Each structure stands twice: as C-alpha cells, then as structure tokens.
Amino acid sequence: MTDVRPAKTLLAKSCCDEHTGTVDERAPRVALAGNPNVGKSTLFNTLTGARQSVGNWPGKTVSVARGTWRASGGDVTLIDLPGTYSLLPGSPDEALTRDVLVDHGMDGRPDAVVIAVDAANLARNLYLLAQVMETGVPLVVALTMVDVARARGVRVDADRLSALVGAPVVPMVPRRGEGLDALDRAVAEALANPRPPAVPPLGDHVEPALAALAAELPAASTARFPARWLSIALITGEPVPGVPDGTAALARDLGAALVDGDDLGDPEVLVAEQRYAWVHKVIADVVTRRGDTRTTWSDRVDRVLTSRWSGAPIFLAVMWGVFVLTTKAAAPLTAALQALIDGPVAGAAGGALTAIGAGAPVRGLVVDGIIAGVGQLLGFVPLMAIMFVLLAVLEDSGYLARAAFVVDRLMRLIGLPGRAFLPLIVGFGCNVPAVAGTRILADRRHRLLTGLLVPFVTCSARLTVYVLVASVFFGDAAGTVVFAMYVLSIALVIGIGLLLRRTLFRGMAGEPLVLDLPPYRLPTLRLIGTQTWVKLRAFLRTAGGVIVATVTLVWLLSSIPVGQGTFGDTPVEHSVYGVAARTAAPAFAPAGFGDWHNSAALLTGFVAKEAVVSTTAQTYSMSESAGDGELAPALRATFDRTSGGHPLPAVLAFLVFLLAYTPCMATVAAQWAEMGGRLTLFGIGMQLTVAWLLAVAVFQLGSLFW
Amino acid sequence: MTPREATTGAAMRLSRVTGDRRHRRRLVELGFVPGADVSVIARGVNGGLILALGDARVAVDAGTAATLLVEPSHD
C-alpha cells in the first residue's frame, strides 16, 4: 500500500544536498505537515515562491523542500514535510515527519507546525491532526479547500474547531492566495507565545492504561519525547529508542490487556479507532451540510474515467497525448534552439576567438566541444519543460490517481504501482524526461526500480538507427525488424523488472492497492509555472555538467592524433577515439560485429543515439548526406567480414545491443540526479551486461539458421 | 457481505476489516473504521472499486475490497 500517497513527490526529489544560500539558519523554523493532496505544497510554493531548495534531511535519505517565507514578523524558514496519513511510520518519508515532530534530540526541529487540513475531506485529515496534537507541538491549522467544501454544501465552523483543537484555525484557499494574511498573523502569534494544543481523549477504555504507563516512564525518555505520545507509542507496541526493556514490556502487557478476547485485536488498531471516534465527534460539532452531499460531479466523472469499458481507452488516449506532446511538440523548439547554438552562437564565438588570435585547437575546444555540449543540453530544455508541465497538470487535475487505478493490475506484473506506467510510456519518446518522471512515484524503491527500467524502453533516437540499419539489410522486412525491436523492448522491461524484483528489490512486497483519489480540479497556471521552473532548474544544475563535460571529452578524444595528423585535424580512425574503438572491437566479435566502425558508432551512441548515424558515416570517411548509395555497400561489407558469412544475425545482434545498452549520457545524467551515482553506475553495468549477453545469444543462435 | 456484492451507490456501513495486521492498520488509518459510511462509486476492471468513505474517495483493488465487511445502512 505504499502508493497511497499520491501527490507531493513532484516537487523535485533530488539526491544531493542543495542547501545553498537560500535558507537563513537563524530564522524561526516552521514545519508544514498534512495529508497528501490537501494543498500543502501549493501553500508552500505560494508562501516561499522560488526561494526554496531541496535537500536531504541531515543524516536521512529523505529529501525535504525548505524555503524562506517573508512573513510580516520577519523571515521564517518553512520546512515542507512529506505528506502523510499517519505518524505511525510506514515509509522513510513518514518516519521523518514523525521524528521531526516527536524527537527532541533531533537537529533542526521546528518551533511550530502548520498543519494543512482539507475541509472537503475532514475525517482523514483530523485523524492526522489528532496525532500531531498528541505530540504537544505548538500548532496552527490551515483549513484548506474551503472552496471545494463550500461547493459541496459543506461548511466548517473554524472558530468552534479552533476551540476543540486548542490552536488557531485559518480557513484558506492557497491556490487563490486567500487567507494568507490570517495565517501570517496566526503563525507569528504561535512563535511569539508557543503553547501546546488540546489533547484528544482516547476513551474510557484506553485512558486508564495510558495513565498507568505514564507513571512508569523514565525521566530520560520523557525529556526526549512528549510523554503523551510516548505512552501511546509504547502501548501500541511501537519501538522507541532509549526506553528501558522493563517499561516497554509493561506497556506491551497493558496494550495486550486492552484487546483481550478479540481475535483480530490489536492495540494499534484500537487506538486508531478511538482517534476516529474523537474525529467523528468533532465533525458532528463543527460541520453543517446542505442538500445531498453524497454524490458529487467528481463521482460522475469517475464513473466514466475508471469504468471497465471506457477507462482503458481514455487512459490510452491521454498517454498517447503525453507521448505526442513530449516528442512532436518539443521537436521544433529543440531544433530551433540547437540551430541557434550551432549557427549564430558558434559562428560568433568562432569569429571572436579568431579575432583575438586564438589558435585552431582553442577554437575547436570552445566551438566544437563546449558550445556543442551546451547546445545538446539546451536541446533537452523544451522537452523537459513540456514533461514537467504535463506531470504537474496530470497530477494537479487529479487524473493521474485515476490512471494509476486503471492500469494498476497491469503494472503489478512487474511489482510497480499503476502510476509507474507514465514514465515508461514517456520513455518511448525520450528516456531523459522519463527518468525525471519517476518522481510521480511516492515510494523511493518504486522510483529507483522504474528509473533502472526506463533505459530499456526504446526511445525515438534509437528508432533512427533501427530504420537506417534495417533498411540497408532487410529491405521489405525492415518494418518487421523495427517492430520486433519495440516488442523486445517491452519484453526487456518486464523481464528485467521481474529479475530486479527477485534480487535487488526483493523486500518490495506486492502491496494491495489502496489509493486516495483527490477531487478533480483545474490546475492553476502559477502553480504549474513554479513547479516546472523549480524542477527545470534542478535538472540543469545536476545534468548540465555531465552533458557538457561528455561532449567536450568526446571532441577532445577524437581530436588528439595517434601516429599521424595534428591536433584538431585528424581522421577519426587515427585519433584516440578511433584507437579506443579499435580496442573495444574484439569484445563484440562473439556477437558478430567486432569491427572498429561498429564500436565507434556504439561509443558515440553512449553520448547520444542521434549521433550514431553521423558517426557511422564519418568512420567510413563519408558525409552524413552520402546516403544509402555509398554507405550501404560499406556497411554490408563490414558485417559480411565480421560475421564470418552470417551478416543478418550479426546485424540483428548489433540492433539488440543498441536497444539494450546505455541510451545516452543525458539519461545517465538524469539518473544521477534522481537516484545517485551508485545505482546509476550499477544501471550502466547492468545495461552493458544485458546488451552484450543478448547480442551474443542472438548472433550465436541466429548464425545456426542463416 | 463485501462492497463487491453491494449495489453501486447504495449506502452501507463498515462493520469489520479483516486481513493481516499491517493491512488493517493502513486501512484503519485511512478511515476504514467500524461504523464508517461506505458506498461504491464506480467499478473498474478486474474487480477494482472506487469507494466513497465519508467525503473521501478511495480506489481499492479486488483483494482489498474482499477484506472489507459492510452491511446496508438505513439512514
């Protein structure tokens, strides 16, 4: 059930600590807590604007967004805690939220907590609020979605709620900026005069047990944890560090006595039910309903979007739309940006360098190395921007949660939740935004597994190579060969997915689907703009260096002569690059294409698959425009020679290798940003191994028949 | 009965959640507590259901739906 927490993860989960400059360590700290999908991140974005950074919590693997809120009483550091339904930790994200609220031994604890409570879905939100109240931390309740609630005929009496909670309650609509001033005043007051909220009673049955335990709690533990929270945690059997075994055992006995005689009895469930009893009492007291609030228009939309008849076709249509937008719509923008860099910018830089008397090597380095690298990087910007906008729209509108429900069963085959479908689909266009798209998955392990699978999804850049090579060798059957590559790609995703689940991701149980569906909403432009900008900035920061460095490195290697020629003016064959390709070639002999032309093309393919065709032409000393007329015979001759008379299996093996090995350095850079260096390197190793084994298998088996 | 046998749109009351401890804990935390108002909003493929749980909407798969015991509600 790890996918019960839908939204929130969009806001840039990066591996790296980026706490730079934006946060003042002396400002008072206020944590934002709340259920997922209650407008918490909207509130965070509205209050902090772009003054935010994402980084790991010190000593934890969970990343949180922090930002500066220019409040009227002075700057406040806002900490956007991961959205959670409960303080009973079921994931590292939830554990962090819990620890931040209860562990006084933790660095960077907040001075006050703003908890976002969804007025349109009070019960579940008040449940979390009840748990936060048990920690005794000074609170401000931001009552969000009051507009949605009002539209459904639900009115919440904020003053009465405030009296019951013992903390200020501020009705607001963060998306429209309503209620921000009142929140500002309430937070300033909570920081100036901190006082604990009320304590939700847990009923005649549980309270005596809590009282009995409270008397036995050691002082060292109550100094570190709030006493009320500690008693409840211990009675429900939760392990708490530093508590003597005797106290823990006593608590367990008290807990067991509470549920004596019930076969499904569990103190944890009992306490949760008691909290809900309080919640329902509060709701009866503060909520007034008008008219029939049972079936909303959102429900009627759901009947269509998720039905067993129309659900799948609509889902496929939406995914097709995402695919078309991330491929077709981005293409002209990408081309224009690259033309600008390659043409005017490179020309101007070259001219300027000549004017100041720079030699050919320096011009080459700057123009063909660094500027070309920046051009490659900028080429990805429209694509990534479109991807991030689409993610934000799908997520904010509420459709993504429905889509996840529709394909859940299918994705479960490889142990991933339904929403993992989106990054994989996007991968058919380009793997780079697909890797970034894994952020829609709330669970870190799901993100990592999906991120490792994305490179096996055959992207459109690989298609250009399939088409060229297949049309040279397979004539009329070229279409079938290309189609087979797509089938193989899907088979690889499923196969590798199953394999990884049984090995590296073994603990990841197939959790049943219990998915909270947010109401449908119109996404706001400002929100989408902020989210897209924050994520795009993070991409440029982390991936930028890798891409520019790789392109520059490849230029350098192909410019350094070995034996003959001069720097910057040497045929590829006699450059360091050519020599490296020659050295790598024998490794591909078992796959039937052990020739330096092929390995040079594959080396380039590591940088960008788009460049494979041009490199192939270059290695035969032809221009890219030479076309089939000259290139085809040369290619045929090479494969005839290397395959020992079985060119077709060798070509198939070459294509299979091309499909399965590392897509491009931009994907590597994106993976590095999303999942860190270790797993990225593991992924590259896995891709090369799979690609090589498959290629060898295809050639060895194929040459038996052809 | 479980929500799978219930009529779409009919008001029901949750009487019990079965299944292992972890599963029950998660469901209880989401508000699936005895006495909660439940109704089926929509039916998806493979027996999945979209349930109304008070004001909340929750999608569950067939397996999860089978762990919820409900009875008709008369108010």
Interface residues (C-beta under 8 A of the other chain):
Chain A: M1 V4 Y85 S86 L88 G90 A120 N121 L122 A123 R124 Y127 R152 V154 L264 D266 E268 V269 A272 E273 Y276 H280 T293 R294 T295 S298 D299 D302 R303 T306 S307 R308 G311 A312 A401 R402 A404 F405 V406 D408 R409 P512 L513 V514 L515 D516 L517 P519
Chain B: G9 A11 R16 T18 R21 H23 R24 R25 R26 L27 V28 E29 L30 G31 V33 P34 G35 A36 S39 I41 A42 R43 G44 V45 N46 G48 I50 A52 L53 G54 D55 A56 R57 V58 A59 V60 D61 G63 T64
